Amino acid sequence: MSKWYQKGLSFACTECGKCCTGSPGYVWVPEKEIEEMAAFLKISVQEFRKLYIRRVGPRESLIEKIKEEREKVEEIG
């Protein structure tokens, strides 16, 4: 029996930090959003992937950060 979330969940970020901190999980990210986030941070897509993306099979997920790291990123943005 497949799980209801097997294909991922579609949502918009509310900047609450609840899905990208805490217990491990997956925050699936499409190519277009990777490109947009890299442009926002003024880094290459390759550098963004190196710093913030992990491969899970054929898909890509944001690397979850601990709270202190997330706050540091928020200060930059």
Biopython code that builds the backbone (N, CA, C, O; Angstrom):
import numpy as np
from Bio.PDB.StructureBuilder import StructureBuilder

atoms = [
    (1, "MET", "N", (0.843, -1.187, 0.000)),
    (1, "MET", "CA", (0.000, 0.000, 0.000)),
    (1, "MET", "C", (0.886, 1.247, 0.000)),
    (1, "MET", "O", (1.763, 1.390, 0.852)),
    (2, "SER", "N", (0.655, 2.143, -0.954)),
    (2, "SER", "CA", (1.466, 3.359, -1.019)),
    (2, "SER", "C", (0.953, 4.403, -0.031)),
    (2, "SER", "O", (-0.232, 4.449, 0.298)),
    (3, "LYS", "N", (1.861, 5.219, 0.420)),
    (3, "LYS", "CA", (1.506, 6.269, 1.381)),
    (3, "LYS", "C", (0.907, 7.458, 0.645)),
    (3, "LYS", "O", (1.260, 7.700, -0.509)),
    (4, "TRP", "N", (0.026, 8.195, 1.272)),
    (4, "TRP", "CA", (-0.677, 9.308, 0.638)),
    (4, "TRP", "C", (0.263, 10.421, 0.215)),
    (4, "TRP", "O", (-0.080, 11.201, -0.673)),
    (5, "TYR", "N", (1.435, 10.520, 0.819)),
    (5, "TYR", "CA", (2.390, 11.587, 0.519)),
    (5, "TYR", "C", (3.554, 11.104, -0.342)),
    (5, "TYR", "O", (4.534, 11.830, -0.507)),
    (6, "GLN", "N", (3.468, 9.910, -0.885)),
    (6, "GLN", "CA", (4.578, 9.299, -1.614)),
    (6, "GLN", "C", (5.105, 10.173, -2.751)),
    (6, "GLN", "O", (6.311, 10.187, -2.995)),
    (7, "LYS", "N", (4.249, 10.891, -3.444)),
    (7, "LYS", "CA", (4.682, 11.728, -4.568)),
    (7, "LYS", "C", (5.069, 13.135, -4.116)),
    (7, "LYS", "O", (5.326, 14.000, -4.954)),
    (8, "GLY", "N", (5.113, 13.377, -2.815)),
    (8, "GLY", "CA", (5.477, 14.693, -2.301)),
    (8, "GLY", "C", (4.236, 15.520, -2.005)),
    (8, "GLY", "O", (3.114, 15.128, -2.326)),
    (9, "LEU", "N", (4.459, 16.659, -1.395)),
    (9, "LEU", "CA", (3.377, 17.565, -1.043)),
    (9, "LEU", "C", (3.613, 18.904, -1.722)),
    (9, "LEU", "O", (4.742, 19.390, -1.783)),
    (10, "SER", "N", (2.557, 19.484, -2.222)),
    (10, "SER", "CA", (2.668, 20.786, -2.875)),
    (10, "SER", "C", (2.221, 21.861, -1.883)),
    (10, "SER", "O", (1.132, 21.780, -1.316)),
    (11, "PHE", "N", (3.069, 22.864, -1.682)),
    (11, "PHE", "CA", (2.723, 23.941, -0.757)),
    (11, "PHE", "C", (3.546, 25.176, -1.072)),
    (11, "PHE", "O", (4.522, 25.108, -1.820)),
    (12, "ALA", "N", (3.157, 26.286, -0.509)),
    (12, "ALA", "CA", (3.918, 27.528, -0.637)),
    (12, "ALA", "C", (4.569, 27.813, 0.718)),
    (12, "ALA", "O", (3.970, 27.577, 1.768)),
    (13, "CYS", "N", (5.780, 28.314, 0.681)),
    (13, "CYS", "CA", (6.518, 28.602, 1.910)),
    (13, "CYS", "C", (5.852, 29.739, 2.687)),
    (13, "CYS", "O", (5.524, 30.781, 2.120)),
    (14, "THR", "N", (5.659, 29.526, 3.978)),
    (14, "THR", "CA", (5.129, 30.579, 4.849)),
    (14, "THR", "C", (6.213, 31.142, 5.757)),
    (14, "THR", "O", (5.938, 31.988, 6.608)),
    (15, "GLU", "N", (7.462, 30.667, 5.574)),
    (15, "GLU", "CA", (8.620, 31.113, 6.350)),
    (15, "GLU", "C", (8.490, 30.825, 7.841)),
    (15, "GLU", "O", (9.028, 31.554, 8.674)),
    (16, "CYS", "N", (7.761, 29.743, 8.172)),
    (16, "CYS", "CA", (7.593, 29.386, 9.580)),
    (16, "CYS", "C", (8.771, 28.576, 10.112)),
    (16, "CYS", "O", (9.009, 28.554, 11.320)),
    (17, "GLY", "N", (9.514, 27.907, 9.221)),
    (17, "GLY", "CA", (10.653, 27.094, 9.631)),
    (17, "GLY", "C", (10.280, 25.713, 10.115)),
    (17, "GLY", "O", (11.162, 24.960, 10.526)),
    (18, "LYS", "N", (9.017, 25.347, 10.085)),
    (18, "LYS", "CA", (8.597, 24.048, 10.610)),
    (18, "LYS", "C", (8.895, 22.887, 9.667)),
    (18, "LYS", "O", (9.033, 21.753, 10.126)),
    (19, "CYS", "N", (8.997, 23.135, 8.371)),
    (19, "CYS", "CA", (9.247, 22.009, 7.456)),
    (19, "CYS", "C", (10.724, 21.863, 7.114)),
    (19, "CYS", "O", (11.119, 20.814, 6.607)),
    (20, "CYS", "N", (11.539, 22.849, 7.364)),
    (20, "CYS", "CA", (12.954, 22.747, 6.994)),
    (20, "CYS", "C", (13.863, 22.739, 8.218)),
    (20, "CYS", "O", (15.078, 22.890, 8.090)),
    (21, "THR", "N", (13.289, 22.565, 9.389)),
    (21, "THR", "CA", (14.065, 22.406, 10.619)),
    (21, "THR", "C", (13.440, 21.269, 11.415)),
    (21, "THR", "O", (12.339, 20.819, 11.097)),
    (22, "GLY", "N", (14.118, 20.816, 12.422)),
    (22, "GLY", "CA", (13.559, 19.745, 13.248)),
    (22, "GLY", "C", (13.858, 18.380, 12.678)),
    (22, "GLY", "O", (14.933, 18.154, 12.123)),
    (23, "SER", "N", (12.918, 17.473, 12.811)),
    (23, "SER", "CA", (13.101, 16.096, 12.370)),
    (23, "SER", "C", (13.394, 16.023, 10.885)),
    (23, "SER", "O", (12.893, 16.840, 10.112)),
    (24, "PRO", "N", (14.205, 15.048, 10.475)),
    (24, "PRO", "CA", (14.517, 14.900, 9.054)),
    (24, "PRO", "C", (13.272, 14.593, 8.234)),
    (24, "PRO", "O", (12.332, 13.953, 8.705)),
    (25, "GLY", "N", (13.294, 15.055, 7.026)),
    (25, "GLY", "CA", (12.207, 14.827, 6.088)),
    (25, "GLY", "C", (12.642, 15.327, 4.728)),
    (25, "GLY", "O", (13.838, 15.440, 4.459)),
    (26, "TYR", "N", (11.695, 15.624, 3.880)),
    (26, "TYR", "CA", (12.009, 16.095, 2.543)),
    (26, "TYR", "C", (11.239, 17.362, 2.236)),
    (26, "TYR", "O", (10.040, 17.453, 2.502)),
    (27, "VAL", "N", (11.928, 18.332, 1.678)),
    (27, "VAL", "CA", (11.300, 19.533, 1.144)),
    (27, "VAL", "C", (11.669, 19.545, -0.333)),
    (27, "VAL", "O", (12.693, 20.104, -0.726)),
    (28, "TRP", "N", (10.809, 18.909, -1.155)),
    (28, "TRP", "CA", (11.096, 18.775, -2.581)),
    (28, "TRP", "C", (11.144, 20.136, -3.235)),
    (28, "TRP", "O", (10.345, 21.018, -2.919)),
    (29, "VAL", "N", (12.075, 20.302, -4.139)),
    (29, "VAL", "CA", (12.246, 21.601, -4.785)),
    (29, "VAL", "C", (12.447, 21.394, -6.295)),
    (29, "VAL", "O", (13.340, 20.654, -6.710)),
    (30, "PRO", "N", (11.612, 22.051, -7.109)),
    (30, "PRO", "CA", (11.767, 21.926, -8.566)),
    (30, "PRO", "C", (12.891, 22.811, -9.097)),
    (30, "PRO", "O", (13.317, 23.758, -8.436)),
    (31, "GLU", "N", (13.359, 22.493, -10.284)),
    (31, "GLU", "CA", (14.471, 23.210, -10.913)),
    (31, "GLU", "C", (14.240, 24.720, -10.958)),
    (31, "GLU", "O", (15.143, 25.494, -10.642)),
    (32, "LYS", "N", (13.045, 25.139, -11.347)),
    (32, "LYS", "CA", (12.750, 26.570, -11.463)),
    (32, "LYS", "C", (12.976, 27.291, -10.125)),
    (32, "LYS", "O", (13.528, 28.392, -10.098)),
    (33, "GLU", "N", (12.557, 26.681, -9.038)),
    (33, "GLU", "CA", (12.736, 27.303, -7.725)),
    (33, "GLU", "C", (14.201, 27.309, -7.304)),
    (33, "GLU", "O", (14.652, 28.243, -6.640)),
    (34, "ILE", "N", (14.947, 26.274, -7.685)),
    (34, "ILE", "CA", (16.388, 26.257, -7.403)),
    (34, "ILE", "C", (17.047, 27.437, -8.099)),
    (34, "ILE", "O", (17.856, 28.147, -7.501)),
    (35, "GLU", "N", (16.700, 27.642, -9.357)),
    (35, "GLU", "CA", (17.262, 28.766, -10.123)),
    (35, "GLU", "C", (16.881, 30.108, -9.505)),
    (35, "GLU", "O", (17.716, 31.008, -9.418)),
    (36, "GLU", "N", (15.635, 30.247, -9.079)),
    (36, "GLU", "CA", (15.179, 31.504, -8.469)),
    (36, "GLU", "C", (15.886, 31.776, -7.146)),
    (36, "GLU", "O", (16.278, 32.911, -6.871)),
    (37, "MET", "N", (16.050, 30.739, -6.325)),
    (37, "MET", "CA", (16.727, 30.930, -5.036)),
    (37, "MET", "C", (18.201, 31.257, -5.233)),
    (37, "MET", "O", (18.749, 32.096, -4.519)),
    (38, "ALA", "N", (18.844, 30.606, -6.188)),
    (38, "ALA", "CA", (20.251, 30.899, -6.481)),
    (38, "ALA", "C", (20.402, 32.348, -6.942)),
    (38, "ALA", "O", (21.317, 33.050, -6.512)),
    (39, "ALA", "N", (19.501, 32.790, -7.819)),
    (39, "ALA", "CA", (19.553, 34.172, -8.303)),
    (39, "ALA", "C", (19.349, 35.153, -7.143)),
    (39, "ALA", "O", (20.033, 36.173, -7.062)),
    (40, "PHE", "N", (18.413, 34.840, -6.252)),
    (40, "PHE", "CA", (18.156, 35.705, -5.102)),
    (40, "PHE", "C", (19.400, 35.839, -4.223)),
    (40, "PHE", "O", (19.702, 36.921, -3.719)),
    (41, "LEU", "N", (20.115, 34.733, -4.046)),
    (41, "LEU", "CA", (21.327, 34.739, -3.225)),
    (41, "LEU", "C", (22.572, 35.199, -3.985)),
    (41, "LEU", "O", (23.655, 35.323, -3.413)),
    (42, "LYS", "N", (22.393, 35.453, -5.300)),
    (42, "LYS", "CA", (23.490, 35.912, -6.160)),
    (42, "LYS", "C", (24.642, 34.907, -6.194)),
    (42, "LYS", "O", (25.814, 35.270, -6.100)),
    (43, "ILE", "N", (24.266, 33.626, -6.333)),
    (43, "ILE", "CA", (25.245, 32.562, -6.490)),
    (43, "ILE", "C", (24.813, 31.693, -7.669)),
    (43, "ILE", "O", (23.668, 31.761, -8.115)),
    (44, "SER", "N", (25.733, 30.886, -8.163)),
    (44, "SER", "CA", (25.396, 30.011, -9.288)),
    (44, "SER", "C", (24.470, 28.895, -8.819)),
    (44, "SER", "O", (24.413, 28.573, -7.632)),
    (45, "VAL", "N", (23.749, 28.314, -9.767)),
    (45, "VAL", "CA", (22.890, 27.173, -9.461)),
    (45, "VAL", "C", (23.751, 26.030, -8.923)),
    (45, "VAL", "O", (23.351, 25.332, -7.991)),
    (46, "GLN", "N", (24.928, 25.842, -9.509)),
    (46, "GLN", "CA", (25.839, 24.791, -9.052)),
    (46, "GLN", "C", (26.234, 25.014, -7.587)),
    (46, "GLN", "O", (26.239, 24.066, -6.802)),
    (47, "GLU", "N", (26.560, 26.236, -7.218)),
    (47, "GLU", "CA", (26.927, 26.544, -5.825)),
    (47, "GLU", "C", (25.724, 26.363, -4.903)),
    (47, "GLU", "O", (25.869, 25.841, -3.798)),
    (48, "PHE", "N", (24.539, 26.786, -5.343)),
    (48, "PHE", "CA", (23.327, 26.620, -4.540)),
    (48, "PHE", "C", (23.093, 25.145, -4.245)),
    (48, "PHE", "O", (22.809, 24.764, -3.109)),
    (49, "ARG", "N", (23.217, 24.316, -5.289)),
    (49, "ARG", "CA", (23.021, 22.869, -5.100)),
    (49, "ARG", "C", (24.032, 22.322, -4.086)),
    (49, "ARG", "O", (23.679, 21.526, -3.216)),
    (50, "LYS", "N", (25.265, 22.747, -4.203)),
    (50, "LYS", "CA", (26.326, 22.268, -3.310)),
    (50, "LYS", "C", (26.014, 22.630, -1.853)),
    (50, "LYS", "O", (26.270, 21.835, -0.949)),
    (51, "LEU", "N", (25.472, 23.806, -1.627)),
    (51, "LEU", "CA", (25.224, 24.293, -0.271)),
    (51, "LEU", "C", (23.874, 23.880, 0.313)),
    (51, "LEU", "O", (23.763, 23.648, 1.517)),
    (52, "TYR", "N", (22.845, 23.789, -0.538)),
    (52, "TYR", "CA", (21.483, 23.692, -0.007)),
    (52, "TYR", "C", (20.639, 22.523, -0.500)),
    (52, "TYR", "O", (19.503, 22.368, -0.051)),
    (53, "ILE", "N", (21.155, 21.690, -1.412)),
    (53, "ILE", "CA", (20.333, 20.638, -2.005)),
    (53, "ILE", "C", (20.937, 19.260, -1.736)),
    (53, "ILE", "O", (22.156, 19.091, -1.736)),
    (54, "ARG", "N", (20.072, 18.292, -1.510)),
    (54, "ARG", "CA", (20.521, 16.907, -1.430)),
    (54, "ARG", "C", (19.679, 16.082, -2.396)),
    (54, "ARG", "O", (18.486, 16.333, -2.570)),
    (55, "ARG", "N", (20.306, 15.111, -3.010)),
    (55, "ARG", "CA", (19.625, 14.209, -3.946)),
    (55, "ARG", "C", (18.990, 13.073, -3.159)),
    (55, "ARG", "O", (19.609, 12.484, -2.273)),
    (56, "VAL", "N", (17.748, 12.780, -3.500)),
    (56, "VAL", "CA", (17.035, 11.654, -2.916)),
    (56, "VAL", "C", (16.466, 10.883, -4.103)),
    (56, "VAL", "O", (15.400, 11.211, -4.623)),
    (57, "GLY", "N", (17.192, 9.862, -4.516)),
    (57, "GLY", "CA", (16.808, 9.158, -5.739)),
    (57, "GLY", "C", (16.890, 10.122, -6.908)),
    (57, "GLY", "O", (17.906, 10.797, -7.075)),
    (58, "PRO", "N", (15.845, 10.203, -7.721)),
    (58, "PRO", "CA", (15.866, 11.110, -8.864)),
    (58, "PRO", "C", (15.434, 12.539, -8.515)),
    (58, "PRO", "O", (15.448, 13.416, -9.379)),
    (59, "ARG", "N", (15.054, 12.775, -7.268)),
    (59, "ARG", "CA", (14.514, 14.082, -6.862)),
    (59, "ARG", "C", (15.525, 14.876, -6.053)),
    (59, "ARG", "O", (16.562, 14.356, -5.642)),
    (60, "GLU", "N", (15.204, 16.150, -5.831)),
    (60, "GLU", "CA", (16.064, 17.022, -5.031)),
    (60, "GLU", "C", (15.260, 17.618, -3.883)),
    (60, "GLU", "O", (14.107, 18.015, -4.052)),
    (61, "SER", "N", (15.884, 17.672, -2.725)),
    (61, "SER", "CA", (15.261, 18.201, -1.521)),
    (61, "SER", "C", (16.180, 19.255, -0.919)),
    (61, "SER", "O", (17.403, 19.154, -1.015)),
    (62, "LEU", "N", (15.586, 20.258, -0.302)),
    (62, "LEU", "CA", (16.396, 21.227, 0.429)),
    (62, "LEU", "C", (17.032, 20.534, 1.623)),
    (62, "LEU", "O", (16.406, 19.682, 2.255)),
    (63, "ILE", "N", (18.253, 20.888, 1.932)),
    (63, "ILE", "CA", (18.920, 20.366, 3.116)),
    (63, "ILE", "C", (18.344, 21.100, 4.316)),
    (63, "ILE", "O", (18.283, 22.329, 4.338)),
    (64, "GLU", "N", (17.932, 20.347, 5.290)),
    (64, "GLU", "CA", (17.368, 20.961, 6.485)),
    (64, "GLU", "C", (18.473, 21.535, 7.352)),
    (64, "GLU", "O", (19.525, 20.917, 7.520)),
    (65, "LYS", "N", (18.237, 22.692, 7.891)),
    (65, "LYS", "CA", (19.226, 23.376, 8.724)),
    (65, "LYS", "C", (18.734, 23.439, 10.158)),
    (65, "LYS", "O", (17.530, 23.492, 10.410)),
    (66, "ILE", "N", (19.671, 23.433, 11.093)),
    (66, "ILE", "CA", (19.282, 23.629, 12.480)),
    (66, "ILE", "C", (18.877, 25.089, 12.669)),
    (66, "ILE", "O", (19.231, 25.940, 11.853)),
    (67, "LYS", "N", (18.157, 25.376, 13.714)),
    (67, "LYS", "CA", (17.586, 26.699, 13.933)),
    (67, "LYS", "C", (18.625, 27.818, 13.838)),
    (67, "LYS", "O", (18.354, 28.845, 13.216)),
    (68, "GLU", "N", (19.797, 27.647, 14.435)),
    (68, "GLU", "CA", (20.812, 28.700, 14.419)),
    (68, "GLU", "C", (21.267, 29.011, 12.995)),
    (68, "GLU", "O", (21.480, 30.173, 12.650)),
    (69, "GLU", "N", (21.417, 27.972, 12.166)),
    (69, "GLU", "CA", (21.820, 28.191, 10.779)),
    (69, "GLU", "C", (20.714, 28.902, 10.001)),
    (69, "GLU", "O", (20.996, 29.779, 9.185)),
    (70, "ARG", "N", (19.455, 28.527, 10.251)),
    (70, "ARG", "CA", (18.330, 29.162, 9.571)),
    (70, "ARG", "C", (18.281, 30.645, 9.911)),
    (70, "ARG", "O", (18.047, 31.472, 9.029)),
    (71, "GLU", "N", (18.496, 30.993, 11.169)),
    (71, "GLU", "CA", (18.467, 32.396, 11.573)),
    (71, "GLU", "C", (19.584, 33.179, 10.898)),
    (71, "GLU", "O", (19.400, 34.348, 10.559)),
    (72, "LYS", "N", (20.743, 32.551, 10.699)),
    (72, "LYS", "CA", (21.847, 33.203, 10.025)),
    (72, "LYS", "C", (21.483, 33.486, 8.564)),
    (72, "LYS", "O", (21.785, 34.561, 8.046)),
    (73, "VAL", "N", (20.838, 32.528, 7.903)),
    (73, "VAL", "CA", (20.393, 32.709, 6.522)),
    (73, "VAL", "C", (19.355, 33.830, 6.441)),
    (73, "VAL", "O", (19.377, 34.627, 5.503)),
    (74, "GLU", "N", (18.446, 33.893, 7.416)),
    (74, "GLU", "CA", (17.411, 34.936, 7.426)),
    (74, "GLU", "C", (18.042, 36.322, 7.561)),
    (74, "GLU", "O", (17.545, 37.286, 6.978)),
    (75, "GLU", "N", (19.128, 36.431, 8.322)),
    (75, "GLU", "CA", (19.812, 37.720, 8.467)),
    (75, "GLU", "C", (20.374, 38.208, 7.133)),
    (75, "GLU", "O", (20.367, 39.405, 6.845)),
    (76, "ILE", "N", (20.865, 37.261, 6.320)),
    (76, "ILE", "CA", (21.428, 37.606, 5.000)),
    (76, "ILE", "C", (20.340, 38.105, 4.070)),
    (76, "ILE", "O", (20.514, 39.109, 3.378)),
    (77, "GLY", "N", (19.191, 37.384, 4.057)),
    (77, "GLY", "CA", (18.089, 37.699, 3.143)),
    (77, "GLY", "C", (17.423, 38.965, 3.521)),
    (77, "GLY", "O", (16.473, 39.384, 2.860)),
]
sb = StructureBuilder()
sb.init_structure("model")
sb.init_model(0)
sb.init_chain("A")
sb.init_seg("    ")
for serial, (resi, resn, name, xyz) in enumerate(atoms, 1):
    if name == "N":
        sb.init_residue(resn, " ", resi, " ")
    sb.init_atom(name, np.array(xyz, "f"), 0.0, 1.0, " ", f" {name:<3s}", serial, name[0])
structure = sb.get_structure()
